[in-house]
Amino acid sequence: MSKIYDLLWQKSETKGKAQWEKVGVLLEKDEGKMSVKMDLVPAGNWDGWLVVAERKSKDTPY
């Protein structure tokens, strides 16, 4: 079974709390191959880095 990870970028930071936005997913196959699906490309103050995070339920905010 494949593992699914969310790709996130830090959109902003207010009072020491980061605001994260999901920009796509990373799929990891059983044989170790990985694929990336981008839904959008961050703009503005994006430094080029994305965070790979285990997928959380839709009820859990970032």
Jmol script that loads the backbone (N, CA, C; Angstrom):
load data "model"
ATOM      1  N   MET A   1       0.840  -1.186   0.000  1.00  0.00           N
ATOM      2  CA  MET A   1       0.000   0.000   0.000  1.00  0.00           C
ATOM      3  C   MET A   1       0.884   1.250   0.000  1.00  0.00           C
ATOM      4  N   SER A   2       0.519   2.228  -0.775  1.00  0.00           N
ATOM      5  CA  SER A   2       1.287   3.467  -0.863  1.00  0.00           C
ATOM      6  C   SER A   2       1.061   4.340   0.360  1.00  0.00           C
ATOM      7  N   LYS A   3       2.086   5.116   0.703  1.00  0.00           N
ATOM      8  CA  LYS A   3       1.955   6.114   1.761  1.00  0.00           C
ATOM      9  C   LYS A   3       1.755   7.462   1.080  1.00  0.00           C
ATOM     10  N   ILE A   4       0.928   8.307   1.679  1.00  0.00           N
ATOM     11  CA  ILE A   4       0.660   9.637   1.131  1.00  0.00           C
ATOM     12  C   ILE A   4       1.107  10.676   2.141  1.00  0.00           C
ATOM     13  N   TYR A   5       1.884  11.655   1.658  1.00  0.00           N
ATOM     14  CA  TYR A   5       2.353  12.765   2.487  1.00  0.00           C
ATOM     15  C   TYR A   5       1.876  14.068   1.862  1.00  0.00           C
ATOM     16  N   ASP A   6       1.594  15.058   2.682  1.00  0.00           N
ATOM     17  CA  ASP A   6       1.223  16.380   2.194  1.00  0.00           C
ATOM     18  C   ASP A   6       2.467  17.235   2.024  1.00  0.00           C
ATOM     19  N   LEU A   7       2.495  18.058   0.979  1.00  0.00           N
ATOM     20  CA  LEU A   7       3.561  19.034   0.755  1.00  0.00           C
ATOM     21  C   LEU A   7       3.031  20.393   1.202  1.00  0.00           C
ATOM     22  N   LEU A   8       3.748  21.030   2.117  1.00  0.00           N
ATOM     23  CA  LEU A   8       3.296  22.286   2.721  1.00  0.00           C
ATOM     24  C   LEU A   8       4.358  23.363   2.569  1.00  0.00           C
ATOM     25  N   TRP A   9       3.912  24.611   2.509  1.00  0.00           N
ATOM     26  CA  TRP A   9       4.854  25.724   2.585  1.00  0.00           C
ATOM     27  C   TRP A   9       4.367  26.695   3.642  1.00  0.00           C
ATOM     28  N   GLN A  10       5.325  27.351   4.287  1.00  0.00           N
ATOM     29  CA  GLN A  10       4.983  28.305   5.340  1.00  0.00           C
ATOM     30  C   GLN A  10       4.608  29.615   4.669  1.00  0.00           C
ATOM     31  N   LYS A  11       3.327  29.884   4.635  1.00  0.00           N
ATOM     32  CA  LYS A  11       2.779  31.060   3.957  1.00  0.00           C
ATOM     33  C   LYS A  11       3.120  32.347   4.702  1.00  0.00           C
ATOM     34  N   SER A  12       3.025  32.303   6.018  1.00  0.00           N
ATOM     35  CA  SER A  12       3.323  33.482   6.835  1.00  0.00           C
ATOM     36  C   SER A  12       3.548  33.055   8.275  1.00  0.00           C
ATOM     37  N   GLU A  13       3.923  34.021   9.080  1.00  0.00           N
ATOM     38  CA  GLU A  13       4.102  33.772  10.510  1.00  0.00           C
ATOM     39  C   GLU A  13       3.600  34.997  11.258  1.00  0.00           C
ATOM     40  N   THR A  14       2.726  34.761  12.233  1.00  0.00           N
ATOM     41  CA  THR A  14       2.166  35.841  13.027  1.00  0.00           C
ATOM     42  C   THR A  14       2.308  35.499  14.497  1.00  0.00           C
ATOM     43  N   LYS A  15       2.958  36.377  15.245  1.00  0.00           N
ATOM     44  CA  LYS A  15       3.155  36.178  16.683  1.00  0.00           C
ATOM     45  C   LYS A  15       3.786  34.816  16.978  1.00  0.00           C
ATOM     46  N   GLY A  16       4.749  34.407  16.166  1.00  0.00           N
ATOM     47  CA  GLY A  16       5.457  33.161  16.380  1.00  0.00           C
ATOM     48  C   GLY A  16       4.717  31.911  15.936  1.00  0.00           C
ATOM     49  N   LYS A  17       3.531  32.071  15.345  1.00  0.00           N
ATOM     50  CA  LYS A  17       2.745  30.918  14.877  1.00  0.00           C
ATOM     51  C   LYS A  17       2.754  30.895  13.357  1.00  0.00           C
ATOM     52  N   ALA A  18       3.214  29.772  12.787  1.00  0.00           N
ATOM     53  CA  ALA A  18       3.306  29.618  11.337  1.00  0.00           C
ATOM     54  C   ALA A  18       1.936  29.327  10.732  1.00  0.00           C
ATOM     55  N   GLN A  19       1.710  29.877   9.553  1.00  0.00           N
ATOM     56  CA  GLN A  19       0.511  29.594   8.772  1.00  0.00           C
ATOM     57  C   GLN A  19       0.936  28.727   7.594  1.00  0.00           C
ATOM     58  N   TRP A  20       0.417  27.504   7.499  1.00  0.00           N
ATOM     59  CA  TRP A  20       0.824  26.543   6.482  1.00  0.00           C
ATOM     60  C   TRP A  20      -0.253  26.390   5.425  1.00  0.00           C
ATOM     61  N   GLU A  21       0.179  26.172   4.178  1.00  0.00           N
ATOM     62  CA  GLU A  21      -0.752  25.917   3.086  1.00  0.00           C
ATOM     63  C   GLU A  21      -0.301  24.667   2.336  1.00  0.00           C
ATOM     64  N   LYS A  22      -1.233  23.780   2.051  1.00  0.00           N
ATOM     65  CA  LYS A  22      -0.931  22.559   1.299  1.00  0.00           C
ATOM     66  C   LYS A  22      -0.818  22.909  -0.179  1.00  0.00           C
ATOM     67  N   VAL A  23       0.264  22.454  -0.822  1.00  0.00           N
ATOM     68  CA  VAL A  23       0.466  22.747  -2.242  1.00  0.00           C
ATOM     69  C   VAL A  23       0.475  21.484  -3.104  1.00  0.00           C
ATOM     70  N   GLY A  24       0.453  20.306  -2.485  1.00  0.00           N
ATOM     71  CA  GLY A  24       0.459  19.070  -3.253  1.00  0.00           C
ATOM     72  C   GLY A  24       0.646  17.864  -2.354  1.00  0.00           C
ATOM     73  N   VAL A  25       0.961  16.726  -2.989  1.00  0.00           N
ATOM     74  CA  VAL A  25       1.171  15.482  -2.255  1.00  0.00           C
ATOM     75  C   VAL A  25       2.398  14.755  -2.783  1.00  0.00           C
ATOM     76  N   LEU A  26       2.978  13.920  -1.924  1.00  0.00           N
ATOM     77  CA  LEU A  26       4.060  13.016  -2.287  1.00  0.00           C
ATOM     78  C   LEU A  26       3.546  11.610  -2.050  1.00  0.00           C
ATOM     79  N   LEU A  27       3.645  10.750  -3.058  1.00  0.00           N
ATOM     80  CA  LEU A  27       3.214   9.363  -2.946  1.00  0.00           C
ATOM     81  C   LEU A  27       4.449   8.483  -2.883  1.00  0.00           C
ATOM     82  N   GLU A  28       4.525   7.614  -1.873  1.00  0.00           N
ATOM     83  CA  GLU A  28       5.637   6.683  -1.739  1.00  0.00           C
ATOM     84  C   GLU A  28       5.105   5.272  -1.965  1.00  0.00           C
ATOM     85  N   LYS A  29       5.571   4.627  -3.031  1.00  0.00           N
ATOM     86  CA  LYS A  29       5.136   3.269  -3.373  1.00  0.00           C
ATOM     87  C   LYS A  29       5.859   2.253  -2.495  1.00  0.00           C
ATOM     88  N   ASP A  30       5.343   1.034  -2.456  1.00  0.00           N
ATOM     89  CA  ASP A  30       5.928  -0.034  -1.646  1.00  0.00           C
ATOM     90  C   ASP A  30       7.366  -0.336  -2.041  1.00  0.00           C
ATOM     91  N   GLU A  31       7.692  -0.235  -3.331  1.00  0.00           N
ATOM     92  CA  GLU A  31       9.037  -0.548  -3.792  1.00  0.00           C
ATOM     93  C   GLU A  31      10.014   0.613  -3.609  1.00  0.00           C
ATOM     94  N   GLY A  32       9.575   1.696  -2.948  1.00  0.00           N
ATOM     95  CA  GLY A  32      10.459   2.815  -2.626  1.00  0.00           C
ATOM     96  C   GLY A  32      10.417   3.970  -3.605  1.00  0.00           C
ATOM     97  N   LYS A  33       9.737   3.815  -4.744  1.00  0.00           N
ATOM     98  CA  LYS A  33       9.634   4.905  -5.713  1.00  0.00           C
ATOM     99  C   LYS A  33       8.709   5.980  -5.155  1.00  0.00           C
ATOM    100  N   MET A  34       9.003   7.241  -5.527  1.00  0.00           N
ATOM    101  CA  MET A  34       8.200   8.362  -5.048  1.00  0.00           C
ATOM    102  C   MET A  34       7.736   9.208  -6.225  1.00  0.00           C
ATOM    103  N   SER A  35       6.548   9.787  -6.095  1.00  0.00           N
ATOM    104  CA  SER A  35       5.992  10.692  -7.091  1.00  0.00           C
ATOM    105  C   SER A  35       5.462  11.921  -6.374  1.00  0.00           C
ATOM    106  N   VAL A  36       5.576  13.071  -7.039  1.00  0.00           N
ATOM    107  CA  VAL A  36       5.083  14.326  -6.478  1.00  0.00           C
ATOM    108  C   VAL A  36       3.995  14.875  -7.394  1.00  0.00           C
ATOM    109  N   LYS A  37       2.887  15.319  -6.798  1.00  0.00           N
ATOM    110  CA  LYS A  37       1.793  15.972  -7.521  1.00  0.00           C
ATOM    111  C   LYS A  37       1.628  17.358  -6.927  1.00  0.00           C
ATOM    112  N   MET A  38       1.919  18.383  -7.722  1.00  0.00           N
ATOM    113  CA  MET A  38       1.778  19.769  -7.267  1.00  0.00           C
ATOM    114  C   MET A  38       0.412  20.294  -7.706  1.00  0.00           C
ATOM    115  N   ASP A  39      -0.344  20.875  -6.775  1.00  0.00           N
ATOM    116  CA  ASP A  39      -1.629  21.488  -7.082  1.00  0.00           C
ATOM    117  C   ASP A  39      -1.471  22.983  -7.351  1.00  0.00           C
ATOM    118  N   LEU A  40      -0.438  23.577  -6.768  1.00  0.00           N
ATOM    119  CA  LEU A  40      -0.136  24.987  -6.997  1.00  0.00           C
ATOM    120  C   LEU A  40       1.317  25.239  -6.663  1.00  0.00           C
ATOM    121  N   VAL A  41       1.864  26.326  -7.185  1.00  0.00           N
ATOM    122  CA  VAL A  41       3.244  26.707  -6.893  1.00  0.00           C
ATOM    123  C   VAL A  41       3.195  27.983  -6.059  1.00  0.00           C
ATOM    124  N   PRO A  42       3.792  27.967  -4.861  1.00  0.00           N
ATOM    125  CA  PRO A  42       3.779  29.150  -4.012  1.00  0.00           C
ATOM    126  C   PRO A  42       4.457  30.334  -4.708  1.00  0.00           C
ATOM    127  N   ALA A  43       3.985  31.529  -4.410  1.00  0.00           N
ATOM    128  CA  ALA A  43       4.570  32.752  -4.976  1.00  0.00           C
ATOM    129  C   ALA A  43       4.812  33.744  -3.849  1.00  0.00           C
ATOM    130  N   GLY A  44       5.401  34.845  -4.179  1.00  0.00           N
ATOM    131  CA  GLY A  44       5.631  35.876  -3.167  1.00  0.00           C
ATOM    132  C   GLY A  44       6.918  35.627  -2.421  1.00  0.00           C
ATOM    133  N   ASN A  45       6.838  35.438  -1.121  1.00  0.00           N
ATOM    134  CA  ASN A  45       8.011  35.271  -0.265  1.00  0.00           C
ATOM    135  C   ASN A  45       8.480  33.827  -0.150  1.00  0.00           C
ATOM    136  N   TRP A  46       8.136  32.977  -1.089  1.00  0.00           N
ATOM    137  CA  TRP A  46       8.524  31.565  -1.034  1.00  0.00           C
ATOM    138  C   TRP A  46      10.020  31.435  -1.256  1.00  0.00           C
ATOM    139  N   ASP A  47      10.694  30.702  -0.352  1.00  0.00           N
ATOM    140  CA  ASP A  47      12.146  30.532  -0.433  1.00  0.00           C
ATOM    141  C   ASP A  47      12.552  29.257  -1.170  1.00  0.00           C
ATOM    142  N   GLY A  48      11.583  28.533  -1.728  1.00  0.00           N
ATOM    143  CA  GLY A  48      11.881  27.331  -2.489  1.00  0.00           C
ATOM    144  C   GLY A  48      11.765  26.039  -1.702  1.00  0.00           C
ATOM    145  N   TRP A  49      11.594  26.114  -0.397  1.00  0.00           N
ATOM    146  CA  TRP A  49      11.505  24.921   0.454  1.00  0.00           C
ATOM    147  C   TRP A  49      10.060  24.521   0.691  1.00  0.00           C
ATOM    148  N   LEU A  50       9.819  23.196   0.687  1.00  0.00           N
ATOM    149  CA  LEU A  50       8.531  22.633   1.063  1.00  0.00           C
ATOM    150  C   LEU A  50       8.754  21.674   2.226  1.00  0.00           C
ATOM    151  N   VAL A  51       7.743  21.495   3.043  1.00  0.00           N
ATOM    152  CA  VAL A  51       7.786  20.558   4.159  1.00  0.00           C
ATOM    153  C   VAL A  51       6.960  19.339   3.761  1.00  0.00           C
ATOM    154  N   VAL A  52       7.506  18.143   4.000  1.00  0.00           N
ATOM    155  CA  VAL A  52       6.791  16.888   3.761  1.00  0.00           C
ATOM    156  C   VAL A  52       6.264  16.423   5.116  1.00  0.00           C
ATOM    157  N   ALA A  53       4.942  16.303   5.215  1.00  0.00           N
ATOM    158  CA  ALA A  53       4.323  15.939   6.489  1.00  0.00           C
ATOM    159  C   ALA A  53       3.385  14.758   6.292  1.00  0.00           C
ATOM    160  N   GLU A  54       3.362  13.853   7.290  1.00  0.00           N
ATOM    161  CA  GLU A  54       2.413  12.751   7.213  1.00  0.00           C
ATOM    162  C   GLU A  54       1.009  13.304   7.078  1.00  0.00           C
ATOM    163  N   ARG A  55       0.231  12.679   6.251  1.00  0.00           N
ATOM    164  CA  ARG A  55      -1.137  13.139   6.022  1.00  0.00           C
ATOM    165  C   ARG A  55      -1.942  13.000   7.306  1.00  0.00           C
ATOM    166  N   LYS A  56      -2.658  14.061   7.646  1.00  0.00           N
ATOM    167  CA  LYS A  56      -3.531  14.062   8.824  1.00  0.00           C
ATOM    168  C   LYS A  56      -4.968  13.973   8.347  1.00  0.00           C
ATOM    169  N   SER A  57      -5.853  13.649   9.256  1.00  0.00           N
ATOM    170  CA  SER A  57      -7.272  13.585   8.876  1.00  0.00           C
ATOM    171  C   SER A  57      -7.729  14.991   8.502  1.00  0.00           C
ATOM    172  N   LYS A  58      -8.785  15.052   7.717  1.00  0.00           N
ATOM    173  CA  LYS A  58      -9.304  16.351   7.264  1.00  0.00           C
ATOM    174  C   LYS A  58      -9.852  17.187   8.417  1.00  0.00           C
ATOM    175  N   ASP A  59     -10.100  16.564   9.558  1.00  0.00           N
ATOM    176  CA  ASP A  59     -10.620  17.282  10.719  1.00  0.00           C
ATOM    177  C   ASP A  59      -9.515  18.000  11.495  1.00  0.00           C
ATOM    178  N   THR A  60      -8.234  17.691  11.188  1.00  0.00           N
ATOM    179  CA  THR A  60      -7.107  18.276  11.928  1.00  0.00           C
ATOM    180  C   THR A  60      -6.501  19.418  11.137  1.00  0.00           C
ATOM    181  N   PRO A  61      -6.575  20.657  11.624  1.00  0.00           N
ATOM    182  CA  PRO A  61      -5.972  21.788  10.913  1.00  0.00           C
ATOM    183  C   PRO A  61      -4.460  21.759  11.041  1.00  0.00           C
ATOM    184  N   TYR A  62      -3.753  22.427  10.142  1.00  0.00           N
ATOM    185  CA  TYR A  62      -2.288  22.508  10.193  1.00  0.00           C
ATOM    186  C   TYR A  62      -1.837  23.599  11.112  1.00  0.00           C
TER     187      TYR A  62
END
end "model"
wireframe off; spacefill off
backbone 0.3
color backbone group
